[in-house]
Amino acid sequence: MEIGENTSIAFKVTFDLFYPEKIKIGRNSIIGFHTTILTHEYLVEEYRTGDVQIGDDTMIGANVTILPGVLIGNRVKVGAGAVVNRDIPDDHLAFGNPLIIRPLDLEDKRD
């Protein structure tokens, strides 16, 4: 697993135990409480693995589940409780289940 400088990881974040080396988290990012990052999954007829990359300056809210093979870009905000099942481009907001993705506007970018 690679974790960039100044990245904060909250209490009870669960990283995939089978393939933690497939996880890469960028600089200045925040991973919220009780988030789960998976790099493998068992399906009815297949076993799948995939890298998970989280960009720089990205915020992952509490109780988020990130599925294998997902790329989360730079300056992304993921709302609490989301299930991230597909890539999220740079400068976007993602929330919900099913996942809704939209560009960040000026109000979303405020600290």
Secondary structure, DSSP 4 states (H G I P E B T S, - for coil): -EE-TT-EE-TT-EE-SS-GGGEEE-TT-EE-TT-EE-SEEE-SS-EEE--EEE-TT-EE-TT-EE-TT-EE-TT-EE-TT-EE-S-B-TTEEEETTTTEEEE--HHHH--
